[in-house]
């Protein structure tokens, strides 16, 4: 399903459906799948970065060998020194090429993490949280309307819409929505946040909110 369209869900319709077909639950399942995919991608990034460190060490080792030959030209015959230097430089070029390739793969994988995985995950978390906020706001407003009636009936200086917006359940979920929506501007900071325990905490909170709204 396209989670981008969840804002169009009518909350009363969503709540009347079974848990299996409830679009909120479907959206939650897709987010959980995205989060699992992001975790796997981070594992792949770790493997690439480990490979990069191994390549760096290999490059440093061959560079040290080259310096040794250049600093001690009389350590062996001229021909042997030249042959060894040729071999070392060929090895150096191969290792540098491998390091360049690994770094290119890291850059490509990082772009995949940021644009193909992290951004859609954040967007879907925001969409679902705001859809749930709309459902909760509507439910609370309906409740106040049932209790107080319209403005003519209750005579209060605020509308039932304002009362619903200022109610504790709505304000609590509004703060959560703002928290989820607050993406980091720096891509590396955004990746670090999405790699932390926060997305799992958000997922748990969303699951709890869905359960609360379905039970009402």
Backbone bond lengths (Angstrom), bond angles and torsions (degrees), N, CA, C in turn:
res aa  C-N    CA-C-N  psi(-1)  N-CA   C-N-CA  omega(-1)  CA-C   N-CA-C  phi
1 X - - - 1.458 - - 1.521 109.62 -
2 X 1.331 117.25 159.06 1.441 122.10 178.31 1.515 108.27 -94.97
3 X 1.328 116.71 109.58 1.458 119.74 -177.41 1.516 110.90 -69.35
4 X 1.353 117.79 -22.68 1.450 119.72 179.98 1.516 111.71 -57.74
5 X 1.327 117.75 -22.70 1.458 121.03 -176.79 1.518 112.73 -94.00
6 X 1.322 117.81 6.69 1.462 119.25 -174.90 1.516 112.07 -68.06
7 X 1.333 117.45 -24.12 1.456 120.11 177.76 1.524 111.36 -63.41
8 X 1.326 116.72 -20.48 1.451 120.43 -179.53 1.524 112.17 -84.24
9 X 1.332 117.85 -5.56 1.459 121.17 -179.31 1.517 109.59 -67.00
10 X 1.297 116.91 131.86 1.448 120.45 172.96 1.527 107.89 -79.22
11 X 1.334 119.22 118.55 1.458 120.54 -175.10 1.518 113.97 -54.88
12 X 1.365 118.26 -39.63 1.449 118.57 -177.99 1.510 111.41 -66.78
13 X 1.341 116.88 -34.63 1.452 120.92 176.92 1.518 110.29 -68.76
14 X 1.354 116.00 -43.41 1.466 120.31 -178.61 1.518 110.59 -60.34
15 X 1.340 117.33 -39.78 1.448 119.87 -175.90 1.523 111.98 -74.12
16 X 1.352 116.79 -20.79 1.457 119.08 -177.96 1.515 112.44 -82.84
17 X 1.335 117.39 -11.56 1.446 120.21 -178.05 1.522 110.57 -83.62
18 X 1.317 115.98 162.46 1.455 120.43 177.97 1.518 109.77 -68.95
19 X 1.340 118.00 157.00 1.472 120.21 179.28 1.520 112.86 -55.95
20 X 1.340 116.85 -33.28 1.459 119.97 -177.27 1.519 111.77 -69.36
21 X 1.351 116.83 -33.84 1.464 119.63 -176.85 1.519 112.38 -104.40
22 X 1.329 117.96 -2.89 1.450 120.82 179.58 1.529 109.61 -59.14
23 X 1.338 117.61 125.25 1.473 119.09 -177.03 1.518 113.56 -62.66
24 X 1.333 117.73 -27.99 1.456 119.68 175.95 1.524 110.44 -63.67
25 X 1.332 116.83 -43.64 1.467 120.45 178.37 1.522 111.27 -65.87
26 X 1.329 116.13 -37.94 1.465 119.90 178.53 1.525 110.43 -64.80
27 X 1.336 115.65 -42.09 1.464 119.95 177.86 1.519 110.95 -63.75
28 X 1.331 115.79 -40.81 1.462 120.46 178.79 1.524 110.96 -62.22
29 X 1.328 116.91 -41.72 1.467 120.99 179.32 1.524 110.63 -63.76
30 X 1.321 116.85 -38.34 1.464 119.23 179.21 1.526 110.73 -68.15
31 X 1.318 116.94 -39.43 1.464 120.61 177.35 1.520 110.55 -62.37
32 X 1.331 116.60 -42.27 1.461 120.21 179.23 1.523 110.78 -62.93
33 X 1.331 116.56 -38.45 1.463 120.62 177.07 1.535 110.29 -65.26
34 X 1.326 116.43 -41.95 1.464 120.21 177.77 1.527 110.79 -62.51
35 X 1.319 116.21 -40.74 1.463 120.13 -179.50 1.522 111.08 -65.06
36 X 1.319 116.58 -39.44 1.468 120.25 176.44 1.532 110.71 -63.95
37 X 1.331 115.72 -40.28 1.461 119.67 177.25 1.522 111.98 -64.01
38 X 1.331 116.18 -38.85 1.460 120.63 177.94 1.525 110.69 -64.81
39 X 1.322 116.87 -40.56 1.465 120.77 178.36 1.528 110.97 -61.67
40 X 1.325 116.34 -42.99 1.471 120.44 177.71 1.525 111.04 -63.33
41 X 1.322 116.03 -39.01 1.468 119.99 179.83 1.525 111.13 -66.44
42 X 1.326 117.41 -36.26 1.461 120.39 176.07 1.530 110.89 -65.28
43 X 1.324 116.81 -36.85 1.465 120.69 176.60 1.523 110.24 -62.53
44 X 1.331 116.31 -41.13 1.474 120.50 177.69 1.523 110.52 -65.07
45 X 1.346 116.71 -38.48 1.463 120.28 178.10 1.528 110.24 -63.69
46 X 1.316 117.20 -40.58 1.468 120.56 177.68 1.528 110.98 -59.46
47 X 1.337 115.67 -42.00 1.461 120.00 179.87 1.530 110.86 -64.32
48 X 1.327 116.39 -40.78 1.470 119.75 178.39 1.527 110.99 -65.77
49 X 1.306 117.29 -40.43 1.462 120.21 -179.81 1.530 111.58 -69.02
50 X 1.325 116.67 -33.13 1.468 119.91 173.72 1.528 109.84 -64.89
51 X 1.337 115.77 -43.00 1.462 120.05 177.68 1.522 110.75 -62.25
52 X 1.330 116.79 -38.02 1.468 120.50 178.11 1.521 110.75 -61.33
53 X 1.332 117.10 -44.67 1.466 120.21 179.58 1.520 111.49 -63.26
54 X 1.322 116.99 -38.30 1.462 120.61 177.41 1.525 110.29 -64.61
55 X 1.329 116.82 -39.58 1.471 120.52 178.17 1.522 111.17 -66.38
56 X 1.326 116.76 -40.02 1.461 120.86 178.50 1.524 110.46 -61.38
57 X 1.324 116.09 -44.92 1.462 119.92 178.46 1.517 111.77 -62.72
58 X 1.340 116.30 -40.05 1.464 120.11 178.87 1.524 110.66 -65.25
59 X 1.340 116.96 -39.16 1.467 120.85 178.81 1.533 110.60 -66.81
60 X 1.312 115.80 -41.32 1.467 118.95 178.40 1.525 111.02 -64.43
61 X 1.314 117.50 -36.97 1.465 121.65 -179.15 1.535 110.99 -66.09
62 X 1.330 116.37 -44.25 1.476 119.24 -178.61 1.521 110.24 -72.15
63 X 1.344 117.01 -31.19 1.463 120.03 176.48 1.524 110.29 -66.08
64 X 1.330 116.52 -36.94 1.465 120.38 177.43 1.520 110.94 -65.71
65 X 1.332 116.86 -39.42 1.464 120.28 177.02 1.520 110.79 -62.62
66 X 1.324 116.24 -40.71 1.471 119.91 179.92 1.526 110.39 -63.84
67 X 1.320 116.88 -43.07 1.465 120.03 179.09 1.529 111.37 -62.10
68 X 1.333 115.19 -38.77 1.468 119.19 -179.94 1.521 111.13 -61.17
69 X 1.320 116.85 -44.38 1.461 121.17 179.36 1.516 111.05 -64.74
70 X 1.346 116.42 -43.37 1.465 120.41 -177.43 1.529 111.49 -69.67
71 X 1.318 116.29 -33.02 1.463 119.33 -178.66 1.527 112.66 -81.54
72 X 1.333 117.09 -17.96 1.465 120.65 -179.51 1.534 109.96 -128.72
73 X 1.308 117.36 66.21 1.469 120.14 -175.79 1.523 113.02 -66.07
74 X 1.319 117.35 -20.00 1.469 120.59 -178.30 1.525 112.54 -95.15
75 X 1.327 116.82 9.60 1.455 119.42 -177.67 1.507 112.93 -72.72
76 X 1.324 118.29 -14.85 1.459 122.84 178.99 1.516 107.76 -154.53
77 X 1.320 117.82 179.42 1.458 119.90 178.67 1.512 109.78 -63.49
78 X 1.338 115.51 157.03 1.455 120.02 -177.87 1.515 111.27 -58.92
79 X 1.358 116.32 -44.64 1.461 119.39 -179.19 1.521 111.39 -63.21
80 X 1.338 116.42 -42.84 1.464 119.85 179.95 1.524 110.89 -64.26
81 X 1.329 115.78 -38.98 1.467 120.37 179.44 1.524 110.81 -64.60
82 X 1.363 115.05 -42.98 1.471 119.20 179.14 1.528 110.85 -64.79
83 X 1.319 115.46 -44.80 1.472 118.89 179.65 1.526 110.76 -60.55
84 X 1.316 114.68 -43.12 1.469 118.23 -179.13 1.527 110.50 -65.76
85 X 1.347 116.83 -39.77 1.457 121.01 179.99 1.526 110.77 -65.13
86 X 1.328 116.69 -39.95 1.472 120.61 177.80 1.529 110.30 -61.84
87 X 1.343 115.17 -44.56 1.465 119.91 179.97 1.522 110.75 -63.61
88 X 1.323 115.97 -43.46 1.461 120.60 -179.05 1.522 110.97 -62.64
89 X 1.338 116.41 -43.80 1.464 119.17 -177.03 1.529 112.00 -70.63
90 X 1.319 116.22 -32.84 1.468 119.05 175.23 1.527 109.92 -65.17
91 X 1.334 114.56 -42.63 1.473 119.38 177.64 1.523 110.78 -64.74
92 X 1.342 115.48 -40.56 1.468 120.34 178.84 1.525 110.92 -60.20
93 X 1.331 116.28 -44.99 1.467 120.17 -179.42 1.531 111.14 -62.68
94 X 1.324 116.46 -41.11 1.466 120.29 179.08 1.531 111.11 -64.48
95 X 1.322 115.67 -42.28 1.466 119.14 -178.88 1.521 111.73 -69.62
96 X 1.341 116.60 -38.23 1.464 119.51 176.49 1.529 111.32 -64.84
97 X 1.327 115.23 -38.37 1.463 119.52 178.31 1.530 110.63 -64.72
98 X 1.337 115.69 -40.25 1.466 120.11 178.36 1.528 110.64 -64.83
99 X 1.335 116.46 -41.32 1.461 120.61 178.58 1.527 110.35 -63.26
100 X 1.318 116.48 -43.68 1.476 120.49 178.21 1.525 110.85 -60.24
101 X 1.332 116.04 -41.79 1.467 120.82 179.81 1.525 111.11 -64.73
102 X 1.328 116.44 -42.70 1.469 119.99 179.82 1.526 109.95 -63.69
103 X 1.320 116.79 -42.53 1.463 119.80 179.74 1.528 111.37 -65.32
104 X 1.316 116.75 -35.11 1.458 120.24 176.05 1.526 110.09 -64.68
105 X 1.336 116.28 -42.04 1.468 120.42 178.42 1.529 111.06 -65.05
106 X 1.325 116.83 -36.73 1.464 120.40 177.45 1.524 110.34 -64.14
107 X 1.336 116.25 -43.92 1.467 120.05 179.11 1.523 110.96 -62.07
108 X 1.340 116.41 -43.88 1.463 120.30 179.47 1.525 110.92 -64.83
109 X 1.332 115.86 -40.66 1.459 119.76 -179.27 1.526 110.91 -68.61
110 X 1.331 116.28 -35.81 1.462 120.08 177.45 1.523 110.30 -64.88
111 X 1.345 116.86 -41.60 1.463 120.36 176.48 1.525 110.57 -60.59
112 X 1.333 115.98 -40.94 1.464 119.70 177.84 1.533 110.39 -61.89
113 X 1.328 116.12 -43.27 1.460 120.21 178.74 1.523 111.46 -60.34
114 X 1.330 115.76 -45.88 1.466 120.16 -175.09 1.518 111.68 -71.30
115 X 1.340 116.39 -53.53 1.464 120.52 -169.25 1.528 114.38 -89.79
116 X 1.322 117.59 -33.77 1.465 120.22 -175.88 1.526 113.43 -95.91
117 X 1.328 117.39 -20.59 1.461 119.88 -176.02 1.526 112.49 -120.72
118 X 1.324 117.91 -55.43 1.467 120.80 -174.25 1.532 112.10 -66.81
119 X 1.326 117.17 -48.70 1.464 119.33 -178.10 1.521 112.80 -63.35
120 X 1.347 119.79 -46.69 1.473 118.88 176.41 1.522 112.67 -61.69
121 X 1.342 117.47 -37.42 1.460 119.95 178.85 1.521 110.16 -63.41
122 X 1.319 117.57 -48.27 1.461 120.97 179.25 1.533 110.15 -60.02
123 X 1.331 116.60 -44.62 1.466 120.38 -178.90 1.532 111.12 -61.18
124 X 1.322 117.29 -41.96 1.459 120.44 -179.12 1.520 112.11 -70.70
125 X 1.327 116.91 -35.01 1.461 120.11 174.11 1.530 110.62 -61.86
126 X 1.322 115.96 -43.34 1.465 120.59 179.35 1.524 110.32 -65.28
127 X 1.338 116.71 -45.76 1.461 120.10 -178.63 1.524 111.82 -59.78
128 X 1.327 115.98 -45.52 1.460 119.22 -178.22 1.523 111.12 -67.32
129 X 1.329 117.19 -43.39 1.466 119.29 -179.11 1.521 111.28 -62.46
130 X 1.335 117.59 -39.34 1.464 120.29 179.75 1.523 111.73 -73.45
131 X 1.321 117.62 -33.35 1.465 119.93 174.82 1.525 110.38 -64.14
132 X 1.335 115.98 -40.18 1.469 119.71 177.24 1.521 110.98 -67.76
133 X 1.326 116.43 -36.31 1.463 119.77 176.68 1.526 110.62 -61.92
134 X 1.325 116.32 -43.04 1.462 119.99 178.77 1.528 110.77 -63.03
135 X 1.331 116.66 -40.36 1.465 120.58 179.21 1.526 110.70 -65.04
136 X 1.331 116.23 -42.90 1.465 119.35 -179.76 1.521 110.72 -67.35
137 X 1.326 117.28 -42.31 1.458 120.67 -179.97 1.526 110.41 -60.68
138 X 1.334 115.88 -42.76 1.462 119.50 179.47 1.522 111.07 -64.56
139 X 1.334 116.52 -41.17 1.461 120.38 -179.50 1.527 110.88 -63.68
140 X 1.332 117.10 -45.49 1.465 120.65 -179.68 1.521 110.61 -66.26
141 X 1.326 116.36 -40.38 1.465 119.32 178.96 1.531 110.77 -63.06
142 X 1.336 116.66 -41.93 1.472 120.56 177.40 1.523 110.63 -61.61
143 X 1.332 116.02 -39.79 1.458 120.61 179.27 1.524 110.83 -63.20
144 X 1.334 117.28 -46.56 1.460 120.51 179.32 1.530 110.70 -62.98
145 X 1.332 115.13 -38.37 1.467 118.59 179.77 1.525 110.56 -65.09
146 X 1.330 116.56 -38.29 1.464 120.07 178.31 1.530 111.00 -67.19
147 X 1.337 116.24 -34.89 1.457 120.09 -178.56 1.529 112.78 -79.89
148 X 1.325 116.45 -39.40 1.455 120.51 -170.32 1.525 113.93 -111.44
149 X 1.326 117.15 -20.63 1.452 119.85 -174.17 1.508 111.18 78.57
150 X 1.327 117.24 -167.01 1.464 119.99 -179.61 1.526 110.28 -81.07
151 X 1.322 115.81 -177.65 1.454 120.83 -175.73 1.519 113.44 -60.22
152 X 1.309 117.07 -34.86 1.460 120.43 179.70 1.518 110.62 -65.33
153 X 1.349 115.89 -35.81 1.460 119.94 -177.64 1.527 112.70 -74.44
154 X 1.356 117.12 -47.99 1.467 117.26 -173.12 1.517 114.04 -86.82
155 X 1.326 119.03 -22.48 1.455 121.50 175.57 1.508 115.24 66.25
156 X 1.331 118.39 14.06 1.460 120.96 179.53 1.526 110.70 -81.16
157 X 1.345 117.56 155.65 1.467 120.05 -178.57 1.533 113.78 -76.19
158 X 1.320 116.71 5.74 1.469 120.45 177.81 1.521 108.57 -131.00
159 X 1.308 115.35 153.82 1.457 120.44 179.29 1.522 110.48 -85.10
160 X 1.316 116.57 164.74 1.466 119.25 176.68 1.523 110.19 -65.23
161 X 1.332 116.96 -27.40 1.472 120.47 176.59 1.524 110.45 -64.25
162 X 1.355 115.99 -44.24 1.466 119.97 178.03 1.522 111.16 -65.95
163 X 1.323 116.44 -39.64 1.456 119.86 178.42 1.522 111.23 -61.96
164 X 1.322 115.94 -42.30 1.466 119.84 179.22 1.523 110.67 -64.11
165 X 1.334 115.97 -42.44 1.457 120.17 -178.39 1.521 111.61 -64.75
166 X 1.327 117.16 -30.79 1.461 121.35 -177.55 1.525 112.82 -94.20
167 X 1.311 116.92 0.31 1.461 120.05 -179.04 1.521 110.37 -69.82
168 X 1.325 115.78 152.57 1.464 121.10 -177.06 1.531 112.84 -59.57
169 X 1.351 120.19 -45.59 1.468 119.19 -179.92 1.526 113.39 -60.30
170 X 1.339 116.19 -37.66 1.463 119.70 -179.49 1.521 110.84 -73.22
171 X 1.318 117.41 -44.28 1.461 120.41 -179.77 1.531 111.28 -63.00
172 X 1.318 115.92 -38.81 1.466 120.00 178.91 1.520 110.76 -61.56
173 X 1.327 116.39 -45.57 1.459 119.94 -179.33 1.522 111.08 -71.78
174 X 1.340 117.52 -31.29 1.454 121.29 176.80 1.525 110.63 -62.68
175 X 1.325 116.51 -42.84 1.471 120.20 177.83 1.530 110.71 -62.86
176 X 1.314 115.86 -39.90 1.466 119.16 177.97 1.525 110.62 -63.35
177 X 1.330 117.11 -43.13 1.475 120.99 178.73 1.531 111.05 -58.95
178 X 1.326 115.97 -43.17 1.464 119.94 179.33 1.525 110.90 -63.67
179 X 1.326 116.31 -37.50 1.477 121.42 179.23 1.527 109.67 -63.80
180 X 1.306 116.80 -48.07 1.469 120.74 -178.95 1.526 111.09 -65.40
181 X 1.319 116.58 -35.90 1.461 121.27 -175.88 1.526 112.92 -73.51
182 X 1.342 117.02 -19.28 1.462 121.74 -173.00 1.529 110.91 -77.58
183 X 1.326 116.05 74.91 1.467 121.01 -179.85 1.525 110.24 -74.13
184 X 1.312 116.23 149.36 1.463 121.96 177.81 1.527 109.45 -76.62
185 X 1.325 116.43 139.14 1.459 120.14 178.80 1.522 111.83 -73.36
186 X 1.323 116.90 -35.56 1.459 120.65 178.86 1.530 109.49 -79.49
187 X 1.349 117.77 123.95 1.470 120.21 -177.01 1.522 113.61 -56.59
188 X 1.336 117.13 -38.44 1.462 119.69 -179.52 1.530 111.19 -68.33
189 X 1.339 117.03 -38.14 1.457 120.10 177.10 1.527 110.41 -67.22
190 X 1.331 116.45 -37.56 1.465 120.54 178.14 1.523 110.55 -63.79
191 X 1.338 116.24 -43.28 1.459 119.58 178.13 1.529 111.03 -63.71
192 X 1.332 115.78 -40.41 1.466 119.22 179.82 1.527 110.72 -62.87
193 X 1.327 117.05 -40.11 1.465 119.44 179.77 1.524 111.17 -67.49
194 X 1.333 116.50 -43.11 1.454 119.87 -179.24 1.529 111.76 -71.82
195 X 1.327 116.05 -17.02 1.459 119.38 176.40 1.529 111.61 -85.39
196 X 1.315 116.70 -16.12 1.459 121.41 -179.26 1.525 110.39 -76.04
197 X 1.319 115.40 -171.23 1.468 120.52 -179.34 1.524 112.32 -79.71
198 X 1.354 117.32 -6.99 1.461 120.43 -175.28 1.531 113.92 -57.50
199 X 1.345 119.84 -49.34 1.478 118.33 -179.55 1.521 113.33 -57.21
200 X 1.333 117.60 -36.57 1.460 119.96 177.29 1.526 110.82 -67.73
201 X 1.319 116.50 -36.35 1.458 119.81 176.39 1.522 110.48 -66.34
202 X 1.335 116.45 -41.08 1.458 120.16 177.12 1.529 110.71 -62.30
203 X 1.324 115.36 -41.76 1.459 120.35 179.73 1.529 110.65 -61.24
204 X 1.317 115.89 -43.15 1.469 120.33 178.22 1.529 110.83 -62.85
205 X 1.327 116.46 -41.84 1.466 120.71 179.00 1.530 110.70 -64.07
206 X 1.309 117.48 -45.27 1.465 120.67 179.82 1.522 110.78 -62.21
207 X 1.321 116.63 -40.81 1.465 120.09 178.80 1.537 110.04 -62.69
208 X 1.328 116.37 -39.15 1.453 120.79 178.74 1.527 111.59 -66.07
209 X 1.321 116.25 -41.70 1.475 120.40 -179.70 1.533 110.11 -65.31
210 X 1.333 116.02 -42.85 1.463 119.70 178.77 1.521 109.98 -59.92
211 X 1.328 116.78 -44.34 1.463 120.64 179.80 1.527 110.90 -62.35
212 X 1.330 116.83 -39.78 1.462 121.04 179.02 1.522 110.79 -64.15
213 X 1.335 116.59 -46.20 1.466 120.20 -177.08 1.529 110.59 -68.23
214 X 1.329 117.77 -34.59 1.466 120.45 179.71 1.522 111.52 -70.83
215 X 1.334 115.97 -26.63 1.469 118.71 -177.39 1.529 112.38 -83.48
216 X 1.327 116.45 -11.09 1.465 120.07 -177.67 1.533 111.38 -80.83
